[in-house]
Amino acid sequence: MTYAVKQDLVDRFGATELIQLTDRTNMPPSTIDDVVVGRALADADGVVDGYIGKQYKLPLSVVPPVLVKIAADLARYYLHGEAADKDSIVSRNFAAAIAWLKDVSKGLILIEEQGEPPEQAGGGAIKTSAPNRVFTRDTLRGY
């Protein structure tokens, strides 16, 4: 499932940044390379699926807007690659996205599909068994 598309990246981060990050053939960079963007978006989708797949049946019927932002932040980080400084906004947004996805995978954050929270997993009663009691009122009568 695709959570974000190229236009989402353009809308959030601007065409200029995408041109600089993806055009590896022209000097100076002049176009957005769809293959490079597609690869970064696919990598981001894989990460999102890996985390939310623990709590939700995939593919989701509707992509919540928060997942578009998460996938866009991940893809942007992947486009920056090793050039992303540890203290940059790109790295901070990436770390925040991963932390948010971890909370979703633990069930701490719910993603609403079509306005309804997902059904809770598990449930059921706890069953126990034990041997018959040795000391009862009848066996201790007279003591």
Backbone bond lengths (Angstrom), bond angles and torsions (degrees), N, CA, C in turn:
res aa  C-N    CA-C-N  psi(-1)  N-CA   C-N-CA  omega(-1)  CA-C   N-CA-C  phi
1 M - - - 1.444 - - 1.518 108.37 -
2 T 1.319 115.70 140.60 1.458 121.39 178.41 1.521 109.40 -97.37
3 Y 1.304 116.31 125.10 1.461 121.08 -179.39 1.521 111.87 -94.40
4 A 1.311 117.03 -36.67 1.463 121.48 178.65 1.527 107.98 -131.03
5 V 1.321 115.50 154.80 1.464 121.87 177.96 1.528 108.39 -124.06
6 K 1.314 115.28 172.64 1.471 120.38 -177.79 1.522 111.79 -53.99
7 Q 1.334 117.47 -41.61 1.457 120.19 -178.06 1.531 111.44 -63.28
8 D 1.328 117.40 -33.27 1.468 119.99 175.78 1.529 110.58 -61.81
9 L 1.325 116.75 -40.50 1.464 120.18 178.41 1.523 111.07 -67.12
10 V 1.328 116.36 -40.67 1.470 120.01 178.20 1.522 109.96 -63.43
11 D 1.327 117.04 -44.50 1.463 120.83 -179.23 1.521 112.17 -63.41
12 R 1.334 117.15 -38.07 1.462 120.76 -175.43 1.531 113.27 -84.18
13 F 1.323 116.71 -38.97 1.458 119.42 -170.40 1.526 114.11 -117.69
14 G 1.302 117.20 -10.27 1.463 121.24 177.61 1.515 113.10 91.82
15 A 1.318 114.90 146.90 1.461 121.37 -179.15 1.525 111.30 -66.11
16 T 1.319 117.14 -34.61 1.462 120.55 -177.83 1.524 111.13 -60.67
17 E 1.331 116.50 -45.32 1.471 119.29 179.42 1.520 110.85 -63.55
18 L 1.326 117.15 -41.91 1.464 119.80 -179.90 1.521 111.76 -66.36
19 I 1.312 117.01 -38.17 1.463 119.98 176.87 1.526 109.68 -60.92
20 Q 1.319 116.78 -46.90 1.462 120.78 -178.96 1.523 112.14 -63.98
21 L 1.337 117.17 -33.81 1.466 120.52 -176.69 1.525 113.23 -83.62
22 T 1.335 117.65 -25.07 1.464 118.93 -170.85 1.515 115.13 -111.35
23 D 1.325 119.29 -29.05 1.471 120.54 -176.13 1.526 109.05 -79.39
24 R 1.305 114.97 105.34 1.463 120.49 -176.45 1.531 112.17 -107.34
25 T 1.336 116.54 4.79 1.460 118.92 -176.89 1.519 113.18 -111.27
26 N 1.317 119.45 -30.99 1.458 122.33 -176.44 1.518 111.34 -98.37
27 M 1.308 116.76 142.99 1.457 121.91 173.72 1.506 107.93 -125.50
28 P 1.274 120.97 116.06 1.460 127.26 -4.59 1.532 110.45 -73.02
29 P 1.355 116.47 159.85 1.470 120.31 179.03 1.530 111.15 -57.31
30 S 1.339 115.86 139.02 1.463 118.46 -176.28 1.519 114.57 -136.52
31 T 1.333 119.10 -14.04 1.461 120.81 -178.65 1.525 110.50 -136.92
32 I 1.317 114.45 158.16 1.468 120.77 174.51 1.521 107.55 -86.27
33 D 1.313 117.05 124.59 1.463 122.18 178.46 1.531 108.66 -83.48
34 D 1.327 115.47 109.59 1.467 120.94 -176.96 1.524 112.60 -63.19
35 V 1.324 117.81 -31.41 1.465 120.72 -179.71 1.526 110.40 -67.11
36 V 1.312 116.49 -44.24 1.472 120.93 -179.69 1.539 109.90 -65.85
37 V 1.327 116.16 -43.98 1.470 120.06 178.14 1.521 110.14 -63.03
38 G 1.321 117.05 -43.87 1.468 121.12 179.90 1.513 112.57 -60.77
39 R 1.341 116.18 -38.77 1.462 119.91 178.98 1.531 111.01 -66.50
40 A 1.320 116.99 -42.33 1.469 120.43 178.97 1.523 110.92 -65.72
41 L 1.322 116.74 -40.12 1.471 119.96 178.40 1.527 111.05 -66.93
42 A 1.325 117.47 -38.87 1.472 120.59 178.19 1.529 110.68 -65.27
43 D 1.330 116.46 -39.96 1.473 119.69 176.56 1.525 110.60 -62.27
44 A 1.325 116.40 -43.05 1.467 120.72 179.09 1.528 110.41 -63.21
45 D 1.337 117.11 -42.43 1.461 120.60 179.08 1.526 111.45 -61.32
46 G 1.319 116.56 -39.40 1.459 120.30 178.23 1.513 112.62 -62.81
47 V 1.319 116.21 -40.85 1.464 120.37 178.60 1.527 110.20 -66.17
48 V 1.327 117.04 -45.72 1.469 120.86 179.63 1.521 109.86 -60.62
49 D 1.327 117.38 -47.04 1.473 120.60 179.68 1.527 111.23 -60.25
50 G 1.327 116.47 -39.18 1.465 120.19 -179.86 1.519 112.73 -60.43
51 Y 1.312 116.68 -38.38 1.458 120.17 -179.24 1.526 112.18 -82.40
52 I 1.322 118.00 -49.41 1.467 118.38 -174.38 1.520 112.28 -78.14
53 G 1.338 116.70 -16.53 1.454 120.17 178.14 1.519 113.21 -66.27
54 K 1.326 117.10 -16.26 1.464 120.59 177.54 1.519 111.44 -73.88
55 Q 1.341 117.63 -24.78 1.464 121.60 -176.25 1.525 113.79 -114.69
56 Y 1.335 117.04 -20.81 1.460 120.52 -172.29 1.511 110.60 -129.77
57 K 1.329 114.17 148.47 1.456 120.42 175.36 1.528 107.36 -76.52
58 L 1.321 115.82 128.45 1.461 121.12 -178.86 1.515 109.89 -103.94
59 P 1.295 118.82 148.00 1.459 128.27 -0.38 1.530 110.80 -79.13
60 L 1.318 115.64 151.22 1.455 120.62 175.99 1.520 108.92 -66.61
61 S 1.320 116.82 145.76 1.464 119.27 -179.82 1.519 111.62 -71.73
62 V 1.330 117.11 -31.96 1.463 123.03 178.53 1.523 107.51 -135.03
63 V 1.325 116.32 138.19 1.464 120.29 177.81 1.524 108.78 -88.76
64 P 1.332 117.42 112.66 1.465 119.69 177.26 1.533 110.21 -66.11
65 P 1.337 117.49 146.18 1.470 120.55 -178.98 1.531 113.80 -56.08
66 V 1.320 117.73 -30.98 1.462 119.61 -179.18 1.530 110.59 -64.66
67 L 1.329 118.01 -32.34 1.462 120.19 178.48 1.522 111.70 -73.21
68 V 1.325 117.55 -27.21 1.461 120.44 174.63 1.526 109.13 -64.16
69 K 1.329 116.06 -44.98 1.469 120.36 179.06 1.521 111.13 -64.14
70 I 1.317 116.68 -44.12 1.469 120.91 -179.26 1.526 109.71 -61.32
71 A 1.330 117.41 -47.65 1.465 120.92 -179.46 1.521 111.02 -64.78
72 A 1.323 117.77 -37.41 1.464 120.93 178.99 1.527 110.74 -65.72
73 D 1.327 117.46 -42.26 1.464 120.44 178.54 1.524 111.56 -64.47
74 L 1.337 116.69 -39.71 1.464 120.00 177.93 1.525 110.53 -65.44
75 A 1.328 116.69 -46.09 1.468 120.58 -178.93 1.524 111.04 -62.61
76 R 1.318 117.14 -40.53 1.470 120.86 178.60 1.525 110.44 -60.49
77 Y 1.315 115.82 -42.67 1.465 120.11 178.29 1.530 110.27 -62.29
78 Y 1.337 116.87 -44.02 1.457 120.41 179.41 1.527 111.29 -64.09
79 L 1.327 117.26 -34.81 1.461 120.12 177.76 1.530 111.40 -67.73
80 H 1.315 116.63 -35.83 1.467 119.99 178.27 1.524 110.87 -70.92
81 G 1.312 116.79 -32.49 1.462 120.92 178.13 1.512 112.19 60.57
82 E 1.306 116.11 -137.71 1.462 121.67 -177.26 1.523 112.39 -70.57
83 A 1.324 117.02 -13.42 1.466 120.36 179.86 1.527 112.12 -75.86
84 A 1.339 117.19 -11.00 1.467 120.51 -179.83 1.522 109.39 -73.42
85 D 1.321 115.33 115.45 1.464 121.80 178.10 1.527 109.22 -69.60
86 K 1.326 117.15 143.82 1.470 120.85 -179.23 1.513 112.90 -57.76
87 D 1.312 117.73 -31.54 1.460 121.20 -176.73 1.524 113.14 -98.43
88 S 1.308 117.52 6.45 1.466 120.24 -177.99 1.528 110.86 -76.85
89 I 1.307 115.52 162.40 1.464 121.05 177.70 1.524 110.06 -62.90
90 V 1.317 117.13 -32.41 1.472 121.22 179.12 1.525 110.09 -62.87
91 S 1.326 116.95 -46.15 1.467 120.57 179.65 1.526 111.81 -69.30
92 R 1.324 116.93 -38.23 1.469 119.75 178.29 1.523 111.24 -65.69
93 N 1.336 117.49 -41.01 1.463 120.48 178.01 1.529 110.94 -66.07
94 F 1.326 116.75 -37.69 1.464 121.17 177.19 1.524 110.12 -62.42
95 A 1.328 116.90 -47.79 1.462 121.19 -179.76 1.528 110.99 -62.73
96 A 1.328 116.88 -39.76 1.464 120.26 178.44 1.526 110.81 -66.24
97 A 1.324 117.02 -38.27 1.470 120.72 179.13 1.531 110.75 -65.07
98 I 1.313 116.69 -43.59 1.474 120.41 178.74 1.523 110.25 -64.71
99 A 1.321 117.64 -41.96 1.469 120.70 178.98 1.532 109.98 -62.33
100 W 1.325 117.05 -41.26 1.462 121.19 179.29 1.528 110.12 -64.48
101 L 1.324 116.85 -43.39 1.465 120.64 178.82 1.531 111.50 -63.85
102 K 1.323 117.06 -36.83 1.465 120.05 177.08 1.525 110.55 -63.28
103 D 1.331 116.71 -40.34 1.463 120.14 177.79 1.524 111.11 -65.37
104 V 1.308 117.41 -37.03 1.467 120.65 176.63 1.525 109.46 -64.62
105 S 1.336 116.75 -43.39 1.470 119.56 -178.10 1.521 112.36 -66.26
106 K 1.340 116.68 -25.82 1.466 121.20 177.36 1.525 112.08 -85.73
107 G 1.327 117.14 -7.51 1.453 120.48 -178.75 1.514 113.90 85.12
108 L 1.324 117.73 10.30 1.457 120.78 179.95 1.529 112.00 -78.55
109 I 1.321 116.25 -25.55 1.464 122.22 178.36 1.522 107.57 -123.54
110 L 1.318 116.07 131.89 1.455 121.00 178.23 1.523 110.04 -99.34
111 I 1.311 115.40 137.98 1.457 120.93 172.60 1.514 105.78 -101.39
112 E 1.305 116.07 123.20 1.463 119.38 -179.19 1.515 109.99 -86.01
113 E 1.319 114.92 125.32 1.453 121.25 175.24 1.516 107.83 -100.02
114 Q 1.313 117.28 122.76 1.462 123.28 178.70 1.518 111.22 51.55
115 G 1.324 117.63 36.78 1.455 122.00 174.91 1.507 115.15 80.76
116 E 1.318 118.52 2.24 1.459 121.43 -179.09 1.518 109.71 -121.87
117 P 1.336 117.16 134.16 1.463 118.06 175.70 1.525 109.95 -68.44
118 P 1.329 117.92 151.44 1.453 120.64 -179.16 1.528 111.46 -67.54
119 E 1.332 114.98 159.17 1.456 119.44 176.26 1.520 109.01 -66.15
120 Q 1.312 115.27 144.21 1.451 119.64 179.52 1.522 109.71 -73.24
121 A 1.293 115.67 137.24 1.456 121.21 179.26 1.520 109.69 -79.71
122 G 1.317 115.05 159.30 1.459 119.86 175.02 1.504 112.21 77.70
123 G 1.302 115.82 -134.57 1.457 120.87 -177.75 1.515 110.21 91.75
124 G 1.314 115.70 -174.10 1.446 119.91 179.75 1.513 111.25 101.49
125 A 1.297 115.40 171.75 1.454 121.10 -177.20 1.523 110.34 -95.23
126 I 1.307 114.69 156.34 1.454 121.10 175.19 1.517 107.41 -93.43
127 K 1.307 116.21 127.88 1.457 120.82 179.76 1.516 109.02 -108.66
128 T 1.322 113.87 138.06 1.454 119.34 177.17 1.521 108.84 -130.78
129 S 1.291 115.84 160.72 1.463 120.19 175.07 1.527 107.14 -144.14
130 A 1.320 114.27 148.10 1.464 120.37 -179.99 1.523 107.50 -150.01
131 P 1.327 117.18 157.08 1.464 119.11 177.31 1.530 110.34 -70.21
132 N 1.323 114.32 164.85 1.463 119.26 177.98 1.524 110.08 -62.58
133 R 1.335 116.05 151.07 1.460 121.33 -179.05 1.537 110.45 -69.55
134 V 1.312 115.48 138.64 1.457 121.06 178.10 1.519 109.42 -84.89
135 F 1.302 117.18 -43.23 1.458 121.41 -177.57 1.523 108.96 -103.88
136 T 1.315 114.59 112.05 1.461 120.62 177.56 1.519 107.72 -124.98
137 R 1.350 117.80 178.42 1.462 120.80 178.01 1.529 111.24 -62.85
138 D 1.306 114.82 -34.74 1.466 117.82 -178.59 1.531 111.55 -72.69
139 T 1.348 118.02 -41.61 1.464 119.14 -178.03 1.523 112.25 -74.39
140 L 1.324 118.20 -21.94 1.456 120.74 179.90 1.540 112.74 -98.23
141 R 1.301 117.41 3.81 1.461 120.25 -179.21 1.534 108.84 -62.89
142 G 1.297 116.53 132.36 1.448 121.54 178.87 1.523 113.59 97.98
143 Y 1.279 119.16 -7.02 1.472 120.09 179.14 1.473 110.93 -94.26
